[in-house]
Amino acid sequence: MSQNQPVRPEPAPVTSTMQVIPYSLATVLEYGRRVHAASTVTTYRGMSSEQYTFAALGSRAAALAHALAGLGVKTGHRVATMMPNTAEHLEVLFGAGSMGAVFQPLNPYLMGDQIVHVVNHADDRVIVLDPEYADVLLPLLPQCPGVGTLLVTGDDDDVRAVASAVPDGTEVLGYEACLDSRPTRYPWPELPETAPVALCYSTGTSGAPKGVVYSHRSVWTHAMAIRSVDSLAVRNGERFLCVVPVFHVLSWGVPVAAMMAGTRLVLPGGDSSPGHLAYVIEDALPLRAHGAPTVWNQLLAHFEHNPPAKMSLREIISGGSTVPPALINAWEERFGVDITHVWGMTETGPIGTVARPPAGVGGAARQTYRESQGRFPVGMQFRVVDEDGVPLTANDRSSGEIQVRGNSVTGAYFHSPSEDGDGATTRFRGEPVEDATDRFTSDGWLRTGDVGTITRDGFLTVHDRQTDIIRSGGEWIYSAMLENLVMASPVVAEAAVIGMPDPDWGERPLAVVVVVPGTPRDRTTAGEIAAEVATRAPRWMVPEYWTFVDSLDHTSVGKFDKKDMRVRLHLGEYHVIRLPR
């Protein structure tokens, strides 16, 4: 610098001039009831339906908030539900969450001891109960001494029936009676956007159910993400059939996104049977729907014998377990409906990846993208690591554990004070309750437990759960891959693959198969299916062990219950056919 050049001071720093308004569920609710006032939520109960506008839902959610406040519910208190997919369930979600309480949906399909653990672990004091699940919850209440109040939906007879069966000291109130004459506006508190808004429990880990606490910020950003066309494309004016229950991670966030967008919601109540869903689709004419692969497999079989007069659906969003390519192809070929594969978990808020092929891709490449779990969004960082935790180069050959982090990914599991000292949830099934800190790395990544690959352009393919990989003679066999190949057979309705002890190889795959009606359940059928699999997989991977069953065991979230299958195998309940190698 020249000696004559003047010395200029450093430029002053610049700060953003943008306002910072905390994200909140109350903002979503108030926006939806005002801007999308005429959009509707339609609830089906059997063959009848009931419709509310977003404006009415907002008014009822505010009235519920007043009722909950009158019961002593304060900021941070949990408000639990045991309800199917109904408008009332959404009222509790928005009403409790917006007032600063924590919405806590209970899964009625869990085992009784799991439900008891969740209620006590979350310290639920108020539970909103649909009479449909009274037989599930009421016998468990004596083991849940913290529950003081039940709000019961339905008519007066339903309320009286519940009141006659609850333990002494538990107050039973009618849901509708509590809303009557309440104000339809509520002074929603201004909360930090990091404040808790919902608490959902995962049973995807070993041991006791684990709690994941969502913040207003995470719910908001997740809902905005799934509104995009590269994600679930939750958009204004369309009808969306929510088959995924609200107690499965807030129905994958769709109700919140719908309130933002003005999407008309169709709720099937507590019946997801093929006949009922076929009726709802014919009556409500939704364009989009979501649900586990099992739901769409069963509905497809129903339509084989009961063809729909008209198919309104254009897209099905499916995840929770791997969607078989045969199912994707069948819906497209028979009805022109796209099945879009998604991946996620309770711990990821839940939607992580969405399988929308890149623009301009066609043919076999497009099919490969569709069969993957999909592309990661910008807000979720991802990596594949080997058995030593060393990150691998992203390509379609480097397989390892999938790890993620981001704004909608939990950094820990909820630690309840009831786990400490003499608390009610210190043990579960005789074992100490732990917070599974080993699911999180020291540098802040969630260990998903899924094994797979990620391509250079960010598409995930999950090969298996770490616990489901079959280790045969030093080689890894991915059970999910074999399941897809077995289910590609036209005689197979559904199939799962688990490991079977083998004296020569340590472990070999056992195919547990449900065949279509009229197919012999014998050695010949097993051999024919095995031969089909052998045309698409190396011979050493093809199962030589086969068993045929009437139905497959599923978990409460629609995944194959392989733990139960292994128990049944160990107890000798399967008639196993062994084919020659």
C-alpha positions as CSV (number, residue, x, y, z in Angstrom):
1,M,0.0,0.0,0.0
2,S,1.3,3.4,-0.9
3,Q,2.5,5.6,1.9
4,N,0.3,8.4,0.5
5,Q,-2.8,6.3,0.3
6,P,-5.2,7.2,3.1
7,V,-6.1,4.5,5.7
8,R,-9.7,3.7,5.4
9,P,-11.6,2.4,8.4
10,E,-13.2,-1.1,8.3
11,P,-16.7,-1.1,6.9
12,A,-19.4,-1.2,9.7
13,P,-21.1,-4.6,10.1
14,V,-24.5,-5.1,8.6
15,T,-27.3,-6.7,10.5
16,S,-30.5,-8.1,9.0
17,T,-33.5,-5.7,8.9
18,M,-36.0,-8.6,8.8
19,Q,-38.5,-9.1,11.5
20,V,-38.3,-12.3,13.6
21,I,-41.8,-13.7,14.3
22,P,-41.7,-17.0,16.1
23,Y,-43.3,-19.9,14.2
24,S,-46.3,-21.3,16.1
25,L,-49.1,-23.8,15.6
26,A,-51.6,-21.0,16.6
27,T,-50.5,-19.0,13.6
28,V,-51.2,-21.9,11.3
29,L,-54.7,-22.4,12.9
30,E,-55.7,-18.8,12.8
31,Y,-54.5,-18.5,9.2
32,G,-56.3,-21.6,8.1
33,R,-59.6,-20.6,9.8
34,R,-59.5,-17.1,8.2
35,V,-57.9,-17.5,4.8
36,H,-59.2,-21.0,4.0
37,A,-62.4,-20.7,6.0
38,A,-64.5,-22.6,3.4
39,S,-62.0,-25.6,3.1
40,T,-63.4,-28.7,4.7
41,V,-62.6,-31.7,6.8
42,T,-64.9,-34.7,6.1
43,T,-65.0,-37.5,8.6
44,Y,-66.5,-40.9,7.7
45,R,-68.1,-43.1,10.3
46,G,-69.3,-46.2,8.5
47,M,-71.3,-45.2,5.5
48,S,-72.2,-41.7,6.8
49,S,-70.0,-38.7,6.8
50,E,-69.8,-35.4,8.6
51,Q,-68.2,-32.2,7.3
52,Y,-66.7,-29.2,9.1
53,T,-65.2,-26.1,7.5
54,F,-61.8,-24.9,8.6
55,A,-63.6,-21.9,10.1
56,A,-65.7,-24.3,12.3
57,L,-62.7,-26.4,13.2
58,G,-60.9,-23.3,14.3
59,S,-63.8,-22.2,16.5
60,R,-64.1,-25.6,18.1
61,A,-60.4,-25.8,18.7
62,A,-60.5,-22.5,20.5
63,A,-63.5,-23.7,22.5
64,L,-61.6,-26.8,23.5
65,A,-58.6,-24.7,24.6
66,H,-61.0,-22.8,27.0
67,A,-62.3,-26.1,28.3
68,L,-58.8,-27.5,28.8
69,A,-57.7,-24.3,30.6
70,G,-60.7,-24.7,32.9
71,L,-59.5,-28.2,33.7
72,G,-56.2,-26.8,34.8
73,V,-54.1,-27.5,31.7
74,K,-51.2,-25.1,31.5
75,T,-48.3,-24.5,29.2
76,G,-46.2,-27.6,28.8
77,H,-48.8,-30.0,30.2
78,R,-49.5,-33.0,28.1
79,V,-53.0,-33.6,26.6
80,A,-53.3,-37.2,25.3
81,T,-55.7,-38.7,22.8
82,M,-56.9,-42.2,22.0
83,M,-58.9,-41.5,18.8
84,P,-59.2,-42.5,15.2
85,N,-58.8,-40.1,12.3
86,T,-61.7,-37.7,12.9
87,A,-62.2,-33.9,12.9
88,E,-62.3,-34.0,16.7
89,H,-58.8,-35.4,16.7
90,L,-57.6,-32.5,14.7
91,E,-59.4,-30.1,17.1
92,V,-57.3,-31.5,19.9
93,L,-54.1,-31.3,18.0
94,F,-54.6,-27.7,17.1
95,G,-56.4,-26.6,20.3
96,A,-54.0,-28.1,22.8
97,G,-50.9,-27.3,20.8
98,S,-51.9,-23.7,20.1
99,M,-52.6,-23.0,23.8
100,G,-49.1,-24.1,24.7
101,A,-50.0,-27.6,25.9
102,V,-48.3,-30.6,24.4
103,F,-50.4,-32.9,22.1
104,Q,-49.7,-36.5,22.9
105,P,-51.5,-39.1,20.7
106,L,-51.7,-42.7,22.0
107,N,-51.5,-45.6,19.6
108,P,-54.4,-48.0,20.5
109,Y,-52.7,-50.8,18.7
110,L,-49.7,-51.0,21.0
111,M,-49.5,-53.7,23.6
112,G,-51.2,-52.8,26.9
113,D,-47.9,-52.5,28.8
114,Q,-46.6,-50.2,26.1
115,I,-49.6,-47.9,26.4
116,V,-49.3,-47.8,30.2
117,H,-45.6,-47.0,29.9
118,V,-46.3,-44.1,27.5
119,V,-49.1,-42.6,29.6
120,N,-47.0,-42.7,32.7
121,H,-43.8,-41.6,31.0
122,A,-45.5,-38.6,29.4
123,D,-47.3,-37.9,32.7
124,D,-50.7,-37.6,30.9
125,R,-53.3,-36.0,33.1
126,V,-56.1,-35.4,30.5
127,I,-57.0,-38.0,27.8
128,V,-59.5,-37.3,25.1
129,L,-61.1,-40.7,24.3
130,D,-63.2,-41.9,21.4
131,P,-65.6,-44.6,22.6
132,E,-64.3,-46.9,19.8
133,Y,-61.2,-47.4,21.9
134,A,-62.8,-47.5,25.4
135,D,-62.2,-51.3,25.6
136,V,-58.5,-50.7,25.0
137,L,-57.9,-47.8,27.5
138,L,-60.3,-48.3,30.4
139,P,-58.8,-51.6,31.6
140,L,-55.4,-49.9,31.7
141,L,-56.4,-46.9,33.7
142,P,-55.8,-48.5,37.2
143,Q,-52.1,-48.7,36.2
144,C,-52.1,-45.0,35.2
145,P,-52.8,-43.1,38.5
146,G,-51.8,-39.7,37.0
147,V,-54.8,-39.6,34.7
148,G,-57.4,-37.4,36.3
149,T,-59.8,-36.6,33.5
150,L,-61.3,-38.3,30.4
151,L,-63.0,-36.2,27.8
152,V,-65.2,-38.6,25.9
153,T,-66.5,-37.9,22.3
154,G,-69.8,-39.4,21.1
155,D,-73.3,-39.0,22.6
156,D,-74.5,-39.0,26.1
157,D,-74.9,-42.8,26.2
158,D,-71.2,-43.2,25.3
159,V,-70.2,-40.8,28.0
160,R,-72.3,-42.6,30.6
161,A,-70.9,-46.0,29.5
162,V,-67.3,-44.9,30.0
163,A,-68.2,-43.2,33.4
164,S,-69.5,-46.4,34.7
165,A,-66.3,-48.3,34.0
166,V,-63.5,-45.9,35.1
167,P,-61.6,-46.1,38.4
168,D,-62.7,-44.0,41.3
169,G,-61.3,-40.6,41.2
170,T,-61.2,-40.3,37.5
171,E,-63.4,-37.5,36.2
172,V,-65.4,-38.3,33.0
173,L,-66.8,-35.4,30.9
174,G,-68.6,-35.3,27.6
175,Y,-66.4,-33.7,24.9
176,E,-69.3,-31.9,23.2
177,A,-70.7,-30.7,26.6
178,C,-67.3,-29.2,27.4
179,L,-67.3,-27.2,24.1
180,D,-70.9,-26.0,24.5
181,S,-71.2,-22.2,25.2
182,R,-67.4,-21.8,25.2
183,P,-65.9,-18.7,23.4
184,T,-64.8,-19.5,19.9
185,R,-61.7,-17.2,20.2
186,Y,-58.8,-17.9,22.5
187,P,-55.9,-15.6,23.5
188,W,-53.2,-17.8,22.2
189,P,-50.0,-17.2,24.1
190,E,-46.8,-16.0,22.4
191,L,-44.4,-18.9,22.8
192,P,-40.8,-19.4,21.8
193,E,-40.8,-21.3,18.5
194,T,-38.6,-23.9,20.2
195,A,-41.4,-24.6,22.8
196,P,-42.8,-28.2,22.7
197,V,-46.0,-28.7,20.8
198,A,-46.3,-32.5,20.4
199,L,-44.9,-35.7,21.9
200,C,-44.9,-38.9,19.9
201,Y,-43.5,-42.2,20.9
202,S,-41.5,-44.6,18.7
203,T,-41.5,-48.3,19.1
204,G,-38.9,-48.8,16.4
205,T,-36.1,-49.2,19.0
206,S,-35.5,-52.0,21.4
207,G,-36.9,-51.8,25.0
208,A,-39.5,-49.3,26.1
209,P,-41.2,-46.8,23.7
210,K,-39.1,-43.7,23.2
211,G,-40.5,-40.2,23.2
212,V,-39.7,-37.5,20.6
213,V,-40.7,-34.0,21.4
214,Y,-41.6,-31.7,18.4
215,S,-41.3,-28.0,18.6
216,H,-43.5,-25.4,17.0
217,R,-40.6,-24.6,14.7
218,S,-40.0,-28.2,13.6
219,V,-43.7,-28.8,12.9
220,W,-43.9,-25.5,10.9
221,T,-40.8,-26.1,8.8
222,H,-41.7,-29.8,8.2
223,A,-45.2,-28.7,7.0
224,M,-43.7,-26.1,4.7
225,A,-41.4,-28.7,3.3
226,I,-44.1,-31.2,2.5
227,R,-46.1,-28.6,0.7
228,S,-43.5,-28.3,-2.0
229,V,-44.0,-30.0,-5.4
230,D,-40.8,-32.0,-4.9
231,S,-42.2,-33.4,-1.6
232,L,-45.8,-34.4,-0.9
233,A,-47.2,-31.5,-2.8
234,V,-50.0,-30.8,-0.3
235,R,-51.8,-28.0,-2.2
236,N,-54.8,-25.8,-2.2
237,G,-58.2,-27.1,-3.2
238,E,-57.3,-30.8,-3.7
239,R,-58.9,-33.5,-1.5
240,F,-56.4,-35.5,0.5
241,L,-57.3,-38.9,2.0
242,C,-55.5,-39.3,5.3
243,V,-55.2,-43.1,5.8
244,V,-52.2,-42.8,8.1
245,P,-53.6,-42.3,11.6
246,V,-52.9,-39.1,13.5
247,F,-51.3,-41.2,16.2
248,H,-48.6,-42.2,13.6
249,V,-46.5,-39.0,13.8
250,L,-49.3,-36.5,13.4
251,S,-50.5,-38.3,10.2
252,W,-47.1,-37.5,8.7
253,G,-47.7,-33.7,9.1
254,V,-50.3,-33.5,6.4
255,P,-53.1,-31.9,8.6
256,V,-50.8,-29.0,9.5
257,A,-49.7,-28.5,5.9
258,A,-53.4,-28.7,4.8
259,M,-54.3,-26.0,7.2
260,M,-51.6,-23.8,5.7
261,A,-52.6,-24.6,2.1
262,G,-56.4,-25.0,2.2
263,T,-56.3,-28.7,1.3
264,R,-59.6,-30.4,1.8
265,L,-59.0,-33.4,4.2
266,V,-60.9,-36.7,4.0
267,L,-60.7,-38.8,7.2
268,P,-61.8,-42.4,7.2
269,G,-62.4,-42.7,10.9
270,G,-61.0,-45.8,12.5
271,D,-61.7,-48.2,9.6
272,S,-58.9,-48.7,7.1
273,S,-60.3,-52.0,5.7
274,P,-60.3,-52.3,1.9
275,G,-64.1,-52.2,1.6
276,H,-64.4,-49.0,3.7
277,L,-61.6,-47.2,1.9
278,A,-63.1,-48.2,-1.5
279,Y,-66.4,-46.6,-0.4
280,V,-64.7,-43.5,0.9
281,I,-62.7,-43.1,-2.3
282,E,-65.8,-43.5,-4.5
283,D,-67.8,-41.1,-2.3
284,A,-65.3,-38.4,-1.5
285,L,-63.2,-38.6,-4.8
286,P,-59.8,-37.6,-3.3
287,L,-56.9,-36.9,-5.6
288,R,-54.2,-37.9,-3.2
289,A,-53.8,-40.3,-0.3
290,H,-51.2,-41.6,2.0
291,G,-50.8,-44.9,3.9
292,A,-48.6,-47.9,4.6
293,P,-47.9,-50.3,1.7
294,T,-50.1,-53.0,3.3
295,V,-53.1,-50.8,3.0
296,W,-52.7,-50.3,-0.7
297,N,-51.8,-54.0,-1.3
298,Q,-55.1,-55.0,0.4
299,L,-57.1,-52.4,-1.5
300,L,-55.6,-53.6,-4.8
301,A,-56.7,-57.1,-4.0
302,H,-60.2,-55.8,-3.1
303,F,-60.4,-54.1,-6.4
304,E,-59.6,-57.3,-8.3
305,H,-63.0,-58.7,-7.3
306,N,-64.8,-55.3,-6.8
307,P,-63.6,-53.0,-9.6
308,P,-64.2,-49.3,-8.9
309,A,-66.6,-47.5,-11.1
310,K,-64.2,-44.5,-11.2
311,M,-60.7,-44.0,-9.8
312,S,-60.3,-40.5,-8.6
313,L,-56.8,-41.0,-7.1
314,R,-53.9,-39.7,-9.0
315,E,-51.2,-40.3,-6.4
316,I,-50.6,-42.5,-3.4
317,I,-47.8,-41.6,-1.0
318,S,-46.6,-44.7,0.8
319,G,-43.9,-45.5,3.4
320,G,-43.3,-46.9,6.8
321,S,-41.9,-50.0,5.2
322,T,-40.5,-50.6,1.7
323,V,-43.0,-50.4,-1.1
324,P,-42.6,-53.4,-3.4
325,P,-41.9,-52.5,-7.0
326,A,-44.7,-55.0,-8.0
327,L,-47.2,-52.8,-6.0
328,I,-46.0,-49.6,-7.7
329,N,-46.3,-51.2,-11.1
330,A,-49.7,-52.7,-10.4
331,W,-51.4,-49.5,-9.4
332,E,-49.9,-47.6,-12.3
333,E,-50.8,-50.3,-14.9
334,R,-54.4,-51.0,-13.6
335,F,-55.5,-47.6,-12.5
336,G,-53.0,-45.0,-13.7
337,V,-52.2,-44.1,-10.1
338,D,-48.6,-43.2,-9.2
339,I,-47.3,-44.6,-5.9
340,T,-44.7,-42.2,-4.5
341,H,-42.2,-43.9,-2.1
342,V,-41.2,-42.0,1.0
343,W,-38.9,-42.7,3.9
344,G,-38.8,-41.3,7.4
345,M,-39.3,-42.1,11.0
346,T,-40.7,-40.6,14.2
347,E,-37.2,-39.2,14.9
348,T,-37.1,-37.3,11.6
349,G,-40.3,-35.4,12.0
350,P,-41.3,-37.7,10.1
351,I,-40.9,-37.3,6.3
352,G,-37.3,-37.5,5.2
353,T,-37.0,-38.5,1.6
354,V,-39.5,-38.5,-1.3
355,A,-39.0,-40.5,-4.5
356,R,-39.8,-38.1,-7.3
357,P,-37.5,-38.8,-10.2
358,P,-35.4,-35.9,-11.5
359,A,-36.9,-33.9,-14.5
360,G,-36.1,-35.4,-17.9
361,V,-35.4,-39.0,-16.7
362,G,-37.4,-41.8,-18.3
363,G,-37.4,-45.5,-18.9
364,A,-35.5,-47.8,-16.6
365,A,-33.7,-44.9,-14.9
366,R,-37.0,-43.4,-13.9
367,Q,-38.2,-46.7,-12.5
368,T,-35.0,-47.1,-10.4
369,Y,-35.6,-43.6,-8.9
370,R,-39.3,-44.5,-8.2
371,E,-38.3,-47.7,-6.4
372,S,-35.7,-45.9,-4.2
373,Q,-36.8,-44.2,-0.9
374,G,-36.3,-40.8,-2.6
375,R,-34.2,-37.7,-2.4
376,F,-33.2,-35.9,0.8
377,P,-34.4,-32.3,1.1
378,V,-32.1,-29.4,1.6
379,G,-33.0,-29.2,5.3
380,M,-31.7,-32.7,6.2
381,Q,-28.0,-33.5,6.1
382,F,-27.2,-37.1,5.4
383,R,-24.3,-39.5,5.3
384,V,-23.5,-43.2,5.0
385,V,-21.0,-44.7,7.5
386,D,-19.3,-48.1,7.7
387,E,-19.2,-50.4,10.7
388,D,-16.5,-48.2,12.4
389,G,-18.6,-45.0,11.9
390,V,-16.3,-43.7,9.1
391,P,-18.3,-41.7,6.4
392,L,-18.3,-43.3,3.0
393,T,-18.4,-41.7,-0.4
394,A,-21.9,-41.2,-1.7
395,N,-22.6,-43.6,-4.5
396,D,-24.9,-46.6,-5.3
397,R,-22.2,-49.1,-4.2
398,S,-21.1,-47.8,-0.8
399,S,-23.5,-49.4,1.6
400,G,-23.6,-48.6,5.3
401,E,-25.7,-47.2,8.1
402,I,-27.8,-44.1,7.2
403,Q,-27.2,-41.1,9.5
404,V,-29.1,-37.8,9.4
405,R,-29.3,-34.5,11.2
406,G,-31.4,-31.4,10.6
407,N,-34.1,-29.0,11.8
408,S,-36.7,-31.7,11.9
409,V,-34.5,-34.4,13.3
410,T,-34.5,-35.1,17.1
411,G,-31.2,-34.7,18.9
412,A,-32.3,-37.0,21.9
413,Y,-35.2,-38.9,23.3
414,F,-37.5,-37.4,25.9
415,H,-36.2,-38.1,29.4
416,S,-39.1,-38.2,31.8
417,P,-38.7,-37.5,35.5
418,S,-40.7,-40.7,36.0
419,E,-37.6,-42.6,34.9
420,D,-35.7,-41.4,38.0
421,G,-35.6,-42.7,41.5
422,D,-38.8,-44.5,42.4
423,G,-40.7,-43.2,39.4
424,A,-43.4,-45.1,37.6
425,T,-41.3,-45.8,34.4
426,T,-37.9,-46.8,35.8
427,R,-38.3,-50.3,34.3
428,F,-40.1,-51.8,31.4
429,R,-40.7,-55.6,31.1
430,G,-38.2,-56.1,33.9
431,E,-35.4,-54.1,32.3
432,P,-34.1,-50.6,33.3
433,V,-35.5,-47.9,31.0
434,E,-32.7,-46.1,29.1
435,D,-32.8,-43.0,26.9
436,A,-30.9,-44.9,24.0
437,T,-28.2,-42.3,23.9
438,D,-26.2,-44.7,21.6
439,R,-28.6,-43.8,18.8
440,F,-26.9,-40.4,18.6
441,T,-23.3,-39.8,17.6
442,S,-20.9,-37.5,19.5
443,D,-20.9,-35.1,16.6
444,G,-24.7,-34.8,16.5
445,W,-26.0,-37.3,14.0
446,L,-29.0,-39.6,14.4
447,R,-28.2,-43.2,13.8
448,T,-31.3,-44.4,11.9
449,G,-30.5,-48.1,12.1
450,D,-31.3,-48.4,8.4
451,V,-28.6,-49.8,6.1
452,G,-28.5,-48.5,2.5
453,T,-26.8,-46.4,-0.1
454,I,-27.1,-42.7,-1.2
455,T,-26.4,-41.7,-4.8
456,R,-24.4,-38.7,-5.8
457,D,-27.7,-36.8,-6.5
458,G,-29.0,-37.5,-3.0
459,F,-31.3,-40.4,-3.5
460,L,-31.6,-43.0,-0.7
461,T,-32.1,-46.7,-1.2
462,V,-32.7,-48.6,2.1
463,H,-31.6,-52.2,1.8
464,D,-32.6,-53.4,5.3
465,R,-32.8,-52.6,9.0
466,Q,-29.5,-53.5,10.8
467,T,-31.5,-56.0,12.9
468,D,-33.0,-57.7,9.9
469,I,-29.9,-58.3,7.8
470,I,-29.3,-62.0,7.3
471,R,-25.7,-63.0,7.8
472,S,-25.0,-66.1,5.7
473,G,-21.6,-67.6,5.5
474,G,-19.9,-64.3,5.8
475,E,-22.1,-62.5,3.3
476,W,-25.0,-60.1,3.9
477,I,-28.4,-60.8,2.5
478,Y,-30.9,-57.9,2.6
479,S,-34.3,-59.2,3.6
480,A,-36.2,-56.2,2.1
481,M,-34.7,-56.9,-1.3
482,L,-35.7,-60.6,-1.2
483,E,-39.2,-59.6,-0.1
484,N,-39.6,-57.4,-3.2
485,L,-38.5,-60.3,-5.4
486,V,-40.8,-62.8,-3.8
487,M,-43.8,-60.4,-4.0
488,A,-43.1,-59.9,-7.7
489,S,-44.6,-63.4,-8.2
490,P,-48.3,-63.3,-9.4
491,V,-49.2,-66.0,-6.9
492,V,-47.9,-64.1,-3.8
493,A,-50.1,-61.7,-1.9
494,E,-47.6,-60.7,0.7
495,A,-44.3,-62.0,2.0
496,A,-41.7,-61.3,4.6
497,V,-38.2,-62.8,4.9
498,I,-36.4,-63.5,8.2
499,G,-33.2,-65.3,9.1
500,M,-33.3,-69.0,10.0
501,P,-30.6,-70.9,11.8
502,D,-28.6,-73.2,9.4
503,P,-26.0,-75.7,10.4
504,D,-23.8,-75.0,7.4
505,W,-24.1,-71.3,6.8
506,G,-25.1,-70.0,10.2
507,E,-28.2,-68.3,8.9
508,R,-30.3,-68.6,5.7
509,P,-33.4,-66.7,4.6
510,L,-36.8,-68.1,5.4
511,A,-39.6,-66.7,3.2
512,V,-42.9,-66.4,5.1
513,V,-45.5,-66.2,2.4
514,V,-49.2,-65.5,2.0
515,V,-50.4,-66.7,-1.4
516,V,-53.4,-65.6,-3.4
517,P,-56.6,-67.7,-2.9
518,G,-56.6,-70.9,-4.8
519,T,-52.8,-71.3,-4.9
520,P,-51.5,-74.6,-3.3
521,R,-49.4,-74.1,-0.2
522,D,-46.9,-76.8,-0.9
523,R,-43.4,-77.6,-2.0
524,T,-44.2,-77.2,-5.7
525,T,-45.4,-73.6,-5.2
526,A,-42.3,-72.8,-3.1
527,G,-40.1,-74.2,-5.8
528,E,-41.8,-72.2,-8.5
529,I,-41.5,-69.0,-6.6
530,A,-37.9,-69.7,-5.8
531,A,-37.2,-70.3,-9.5
532,E,-38.7,-66.9,-10.3
533,V,-36.5,-65.2,-7.6
534,A,-33.5,-67.0,-9.0
535,T,-33.9,-65.2,-12.4
536,R,-33.4,-61.8,-10.6
537,A,-31.0,-62.6,-7.8
538,P,-27.8,-64.6,-7.3
539,R,-28.5,-68.2,-6.6
540,W,-26.8,-68.2,-3.2
541,M,-29.3,-65.5,-2.1
542,V,-32.5,-67.4,-3.0
543,P,-34.3,-68.8,0.0
544,E,-34.4,-72.5,0.4
545,Y,-36.6,-72.3,3.5
546,W,-40.3,-71.5,2.9
547,T,-43.5,-71.4,5.0
548,F,-47.0,-70.5,4.0
549,V,-49.3,-68.7,6.4
550,D,-52.9,-67.3,6.4
551,S,-51.7,-63.8,7.2
552,L,-48.5,-61.9,8.2
553,D,-47.9,-60.3,11.5
554,H,-47.7,-56.5,11.4
555,T,-46.6,-54.0,14.0
556,S,-48.9,-51.2,15.1
557,V,-47.6,-49.0,12.3
558,G,-48.1,-51.5,9.5
559,K,-44.6,-52.9,9.2
560,F,-43.8,-56.6,9.2
561,D,-43.5,-57.8,12.8
562,K,-40.3,-59.8,12.4
563,K,-39.7,-60.0,16.1
564,D,-43.0,-62.0,16.4
565,M,-42.1,-64.1,13.4
566,R,-38.8,-65.0,14.9
567,V,-40.6,-66.0,18.1
568,R,-43.1,-68.2,16.2
569,L,-40.2,-69.8,14.3
570,H,-38.4,-70.5,17.6
571,L,-41.5,-72.1,19.1
572,G,-41.9,-74.3,16.1
573,E,-45.2,-72.8,14.9
574,Y,-44.2,-72.7,11.2
575,H,-44.4,-75.7,8.9
576,V,-41.1,-75.1,7.1
577,I,-40.4,-76.5,3.7
578,R,-36.8,-76.9,2.7
579,L,-35.9,-76.9,-0.9
580,P,-32.7,-78.6,-2.2
581,R,-29.8,-76.2,-2.6
